[in-house]
Amino acid sequence: MGSGKVTEGQGLSWEGKHVTVAGLGVSGIPAAKVLHGLGALVTVVNDGDDERSRAQAADLEALGITVRLGDGATLPEGTELIVTTPGWQPDKPLFTAARAAGVPIWGDVELAWRLRGPDAAPWLAVTGTNGKTTTVQMLASILKAGGLRTAAVGNIGVSVLDAVLGDEEYDVLAVELSSYQLHWAPSVRAHSAAVLNLAPDHLDWHGSMEAYAADKGRIYEGNRVACVYNVADKATEDLVREADVEEGCRAIGFTLGSPGPSQLGVVDGILVDRAFVEDRQRNAQELAEVSDVNPPAPHNIANALAAAALARAFGVPAKAVRDGLRAFTPDAHRIAHVADVDGVAYIDDSKATNTHAAEASLAAYESIVWIAGGLAKGATFDELVAKSAKRLRGVVLIGADRALIREALARHAPEVPVVDLARTDTGAMLAAVQEAQRLAAAGDTVLLAPACASMDMFANYNKRGDAFAQAVRELGA
């Protein structure tokens, strides 16, 4: 693989290095441009060869970057390093060939970490099956309230590369990292990090739950101050125990119950800190009220506690936690209240694209007409339905894999009325909302928490949530 100096880390010379970028898209294109700008000889390979890919390729080729469309399997001759987009699976033939040739493989996050300057802002990192984006946004809001220059970056839509190489100076970065990104980022060492929860997801990519968990656990490697874990999810604590951290790094738990020493939790409607206080055996610091969390659903309170723990690990005062939580506004389609119609609340949680997220959403309400279904991605629904059955007043099913949910309901909630809409066109959402209105009574919540992906009916979960909100508005018109 040539000189092999690409493995030396920060300060290496990129001039004339043969680097292959795997995949076009939101991370591949910036990586290619950055590497080209550093003097590397860049070849981009991409499986697709459609109109959009050709347009992207033309832009890169105008800069002098080589692009090979429709051939993402062959390792370009002379490649000394591969930088991959997160979605490319580890068993791709390109990577098999690279490993056989001794060529290292980095993700865009690894590249960003390697390109950081000696005085770069430390990272407070967050991963987990659900809640990552909300937690990172809460964390950034708290850090800003503490007077720190920061940004929410990573898997959240703002490239880590852009943050690291941009002109703006930061005191600290709030970084969301997916399991994909962590798989390809062996060198990242955060100041402090959190794993919010672990549930089966993306197993087709990782190959097993054990491999998925191991990639999530990489976020704790080399932590300097705090490894934040979920007391209610033992698997996250197990990852802390297995991590190789710097001497003096502490395990900090968060819980919806009363916290023990070295934990953050909730007491009488108050978020409290028994981790970053003097004499934590006897003392606690009030941080905020539960009502300061928007929305104050249980899983969102957990997100707030995790964000607070990371901020406190960085030395942020208690007042900034309260002020930051109050200033935070959640993204659309995350347990968003759309409207009240005839005494029934309509809630859009289209972002609940897996069973773990849907379970958390269903746990936030007492009497629910549940709109669910879509692409199951290999999921099973028995556990979700069994845990949520007592809350269900009715269920409306949509989407390609709705039968899987219907069968689980028949086994675990046979008394709950179910409407099965045998259609997958986008107009099915209006019909679903109308059926939900028929099943609901005053005081109920109609909850869109599909527990499935959206692509059988909609371009993405945002479009699905928009369709739900429009249907609700038509009810109240």
Residue pairs with C-beta under 8 A, 6 or more apart in sequence:
1 79
1 80
1 81
1 101
1 102
1 103
2 17
2 18
2 78
2 80
3 80
4 80
4 102
5 12
5 13
5 17
6 12
6 14
6 17
6 19
6 80
6 81
6 104
7 104
9 114
9 187
10 114
10 115
10 116
10 117
10 118
12 114
13 39
14 35
14 38
14 39
14 40
15 38
15 39
15 40
16 39
16 40
16 41
17 39
17 40
17 41
17 80
17 81
18 40
18 41
18 43
18 76
18 78
18 79
18 80
18 81
19 35
19 40
19 41
19 42
19 43
19 79
19 80
19 81
19 82
19 83
20 42
20 43
20 44
20 45
20 75
20 76
20 79
20 81
20 82
20 83
20 94
21 28
21 31
21 32
21 35
21 42
21 43
21 44
21 45
21 82
21 83
21 84
21 85
22 28
22 45
22 72
22 82
22 83
22 84
22 85
22 88
22 92
22 94
22 95
23 44
23 45
23 46
23 47
23 72
23 84
23 85
23 87
23 88
24 44
24 46
24 48
24 53
24 56
24 57
24 67
24 85
25 85
25 87
26 85
26 157
26 159
27 85
27 86
27 107
27 108
27 159
27 161
28 44
28 46
28 83
28 84
28 85
28 108
29 56
29 59
29 60
30 108
30 159
30 161
30 162
31 83
31 85
31 108
31 111
31 161
32 42
32 44
32 60
32 65
33 60
33 63
33 65
34 111
34 115
34 161
34 165
35 42
35 83
35 111
36 42
36 63
36 64
36 65
41 66
42 65
42 66
43 65
43 66
43 67
43 68
43 76
43 79
44 57
44 60
44 65
44 66
44 67
44 68
45 67
45 68
45 71
45 72
45 74
45 76
45 94
46 53
46 57
46 67
46 68
46 69
46 70
46 72
47 70
47 71
47 72
47 73
48 69
48 70
49 69
49 70
53 69
54 69
57 67
57 69
60 67
61 67
68 76
72 88
72 92
72 94
73 92
73 93
73 94
74 93
74 94
74 97
75 94
75 97
75 98
75 101
75 103
79 98
79 101
79 103
80 103
81 103
81 104
81 105
81 106
82 94
82 95
82 98
82 103
82 104
82 105
82 106
83 105
83 106
83 107
83 108
83 110
83 111
84 95
84 105
84 106
84 107
84 108
84 184
85 107
85 108
86 107
86 108
86 109
86 155
86 178
86 180
86 181
86 184
87 180
87 205
88 94
88 95
89 205
90 183
90 205
90 207
91 207
95 105
98 104
98 105
99 105
105 184
106 114
106 184
106 185
107 180
107 181
107 183
107 184
107 185
108 159
108 160
108 161
108 181
109 154
109 160
109 177
109 181
109 182
109 184
109 185
109 188
110 184
110 185
110 186
110 187
110 188
111 161
112 159
112 160
112 161
112 163
112 164
112 165
113 160
113 164
113 185
113 187
113 188
113 189
114 187
115 161
115 164
115 165
116 164
120 164
121 150
121 169
121 170
121 171
121 172
121 173
122 172
122 173
122 190
122 191
122 224
122 314
123 172
123 173
123 175
123 188
123 190
123 191
124 139
124 143
124 172
124 173
124 174
124 175
124 190
124 191
124 192
124 193
124 310
124 311
124 313
124 314
125 154
125 175
125 176
125 177
125 188
125 190
125 192
125 193
125 194
125 219
126 132
126 135
126 136
126 139
126 174
126 175
126 176
126 177
126 193
126 194
126 196
126 219
126 306
126 307
126 310
127 176
127 177
127 178
127 179
127 182
127 193
127 194
127 195
127 196
127 216
127 219
128 135
128 194
128 195
128 196
128 197
128 198
128 216
128 230
128 236
129 196
129 197
129 198
129 199
129 201
129 354
129 356
129 357
130 196
130 197
130 199
130 299
130 352
130 354
130 356
130 357
130 360
131 196
131 197
131 299
131 300
131 302
131 303
131 306
131 360
132 155
132 156
132 176
132 177
132 178
132 196
133 155
133 156
133 176
133 331
134 300
134 303
134 330
134 331
134 334
135 176
135 194
135 196
135 303
135 304
135 306
135 307
136 152
136 154
136 156
136 174
136 175
136 176
136 307
137 152
137 156
137 174
137 328
137 330
137 331
138 303
138 304
138 307
138 324
138 325
138 328
139 152
139 174
139 307
139 310
139 311
140 150
140 151
140 152
140 174
141 324
141 325
141 327
141 328
142 307
142 308
142 311
142 316
142 320
142 321
142 323
142 324
142 325
143 150
143 171
143 172
143 174
143 311
143 314
143 316
143 320
143 324
144 150
144 324
144 327
145 316
145 319
145 320
145 321
145 323
145 324
145 327
146 311
146 316
146 317
146 320
146 324
147 320
148 171
148 172
148 314
148 316
149 168
149 169
149 170
149 171
149 172
150 170
150 171
150 172
150 173
150 174
151 158
151 163
151 168
151 170
151 173
151 174
152 158
152 174
152 176
153 159
153 160
153 162
153 163
153 173
153 174
153 175
153 176
154 160
154 175
154 176
154 177
154 181
155 176
155 177
155 178
155 181
156 176
160 173
160 175
163 170
163 173
172 191
172 314
174 310
175 190
177 185
177 188
177 219
179 201
179 202
179 205
179 206
179 212
179 215
179 216
180 202
180 205
180 215
182 188
182 215
182 216
182 218
182 219
183 206
183 215
183 218
185 218
186 218
188 218
188 219
188 221
188 222
189 221
189 222
189 223
189 224
190 219
190 222
190 223
190 224
191 223
191 224
191 225
191 313
191 314
192 223
192 224
192 225
192 226
192 227
192 228
192 310
192 313
192 314
193 219
193 220
193 223
193 226
193 227
193 228
193 310
194 219
194 227
194 228
194 229
194 306
194 309
194 310
195 216
195 217
195 219
195 220
195 228
195 229
195 230
195 236
195 239
195 240
196 230
196 236
196 302
196 303
196 306
197 230
197 233
197 236
197 356
198 212
198 213
198 216
198 233
198 235
198 236
198 239
199 354
199 355
199 356
200 209
200 212
200 356
200 379
201 212
201 354
201 356
201 377
202 212
203 209
203 212
203 378
204 377
204 378
206 212
206 215
213 235
213 239
216 239
217 239
217 242
217 243
220 227
220 239
220 240
220 243
220 245
221 243
221 244
221 245
222 244
222 245
222 246
223 243
223 245
223 246
223 249
224 245
224 246
224 248
224 249
225 248
225 249
225 250
225 313
225 314
226 249
226 250
226 251
226 252
226 275
226 309
226 310
226 313
227 240
227 243
227 245
227 249
227 250
227 251
227 252
228 252
228 253
228 254
228 306
228 309
228 310
228 313
229 236
229 237
229 239
229 240
229 251
229 252
229 253
229 254
230 236
230 237
230 253
230 254
230 255
230 302
230 306
231 237
231 253
231 254
231 255
231 257
231 263
231 265
232 255
232 256
232 302
237 251
237 253
240 251
241 251
250 262
250 275
251 262
252 262
252 263
252 264
252 275
252 309
252 313
253 259
253 260
253 262
253 263
253 264
254 263
254 264
254 265
254 302
254 305
254 306
254 308
254 309
255 263
255 264
255 265
255 266
255 305
256 265
256 266
256 298
256 301
256 302
256 305
257 265
257 266
258 265
258 266
258 267
259 265
259 266
259 267
259 272
259 273
259 274
259 275
259 284
260 274
261 274
261 275
261 280
261 281
262 274
262 275
262 280
263 274
263 275
264 271
264 272
264 273
264 274
264 275
264 287
264 305
264 308
264 309
264 312
265 271
265 272
265 274
265 305
266 272
266 290
266 301
266 305
267 284
269 289
269 290
269 291
270 286
270 287
270 288
270 289
270 290
271 286
271 287
271 288
271 289
271 290
271 292
271 293
271 301
271 304
271 305
271 308
271 321
272 284
272 285
272 286
272 287
273 284
273 285
273 286
273 287
273 308
273 309
273 312
273 318
274 280
274 283
274 284
274 285
275 309
275 312
276 285
276 312
276 313
277 283
277 284
277 285
285 318
286 318
287 308
287 312
287 318
287 321
287 322
288 304
288 308
288 321
288 322
288 325
288 326
289 322
290 296
290 301
292 322
292 325
292 326
293 300
293 301
293 304
293 325
294 300
294 325
294 328
294 329
294 330
295 330
295 335
295 337
295 364
297 335
297 360
297 361
297 363
297 364
298 360
298 363
298 364
299 360
299 361
299 363
299 364
300 330
300 335
304 325
307 324
307 325
308 321
308 325
311 320
311 321
311 324
312 318
312 321
330 336
331 351
332 348
332 462
332 465
333 348
333 349
333 350
333 351
333 461
333 462
333 464
333 465
334 349
334 351
335 347
335 348
335 349
335 361
335 364
336 347
336 348
336 349
336 465
337 345
337 346
337 347
338 346
338 347
338 348
338 468
338 469
338 472
338 473
339 345
339 346
339 472
339 473
339 475
339 476
340 346
341 437
341 472
341 475
341 476
342 437
342 442
343 441
343 442
343 443
344 369
344 437
344 440
344 441
344 442
344 443
344 444
344 445
344 446
345 444
345 445
345 446
346 433
346 445
346 446
346 468
346 472
346 475
347 361
347 365
347 445
347 446
347 447
347 448
347 449
348 448
348 465
348 468
348 469
349 357
349 358
349 361
349 447
349 448
349 449
350 448
350 450
350 454
350 461
350 462
350 464
350 465
350 468
351 357
351 461
351 465
352 358
352 360
352 361
352 449
352 450
352 451
353 374
353 450
353 451
353 452
353 453
353 454
353 461
354 377
354 379
354 451
354 452
355 379
355 380
355 381
355 383
355 384
355 451
357 449
357 451
358 372
358 384
358 449
358 450
358 451
359 383
359 384
359 387
359 388
361 447
361 449
362 368
362 370
362 384
362 387
362 388
362 391
362 447
362 449
363 387
363 388
363 391
365 391
365 445
365 447
366 391
366 445
367 391
367 393
367 443
367 444
367 445
368 388
368 391
368 392
368 393
368 444
368 445
368 446
368 447
369 392
369 393
369 394
369 395
369 396
369 436
369 439
369 440
369 444
369 445
369 446
369 447
370 388
370 392
370 394
370 395
370 396
370 447
370 449
371 395
371 396
371 397
371 398
371 432
371 433
371 436
371 446
371 447
371 448
371 449
371 450
371 468
372 395
372 396
372 397
372 398
372 402
372 405
372 449
372 450
372 451
372 452
373 397
373 398
373 399
373 400
373 401
373 402
373 405
373 450
373 451
373 452
374 398
374 399
374 400
374 401
374 450
374 451
374 452
374 453
374 454
374 455
374 456
374 457
374 464
375 399
375 400
375 401
375 452
375 453
375 454
375 455
375 456
376 401
376 404
376 452
376 453
377 452
377 453
379 404
379 451
379 452
380 404
380 408
381 404
381 405
381 408
381 451
382 408
382 411
382 412
384 408
384 451
385 405
385 408
385 409
385 411
385 412
385 413
386 412
386 413
389 412
389 413
389 416
392 413
392 416
393 416
393 439
393 440
393 441
393 444
394 416
394 417
394 418
394 419
394 436
394 439
394 440
395 405
395 409
395 413
395 416
395 417
395 418
395 419
396 418
396 419
396 421
396 432
396 435
396 436
396 439
397 405
397 406
397 418
397 419
397 420
397 421
398 421
398 423
398 424
398 428
398 429
398 432
398 450
398 457
399 424
399 450
399 452
399 456
399 457
400 424
400 456
400 457
401 452
401 456
402 420
402 421
405 451
406 418
406 420
409 416
409 418
417 439
419 432
419 435
419 439
421 428
421 431
421 432
421 435
423 431
424 456
424 457
425 457
426 457
426 458
426 463
426 467
428 457
429 457
429 464
429 467
429 468
429 470
429 471
430 467
430 470
430 471
430 474
432 471
433 446
433 468
433 471
433 472
433 474
433 475
434 471
434 475
436 446
437 446
437 475
440 446
446 472
448 464
448 465
448 468
450 461
450 464
453 461
454 460
454 461
454 463
454 464
457 464
458 464
458 467
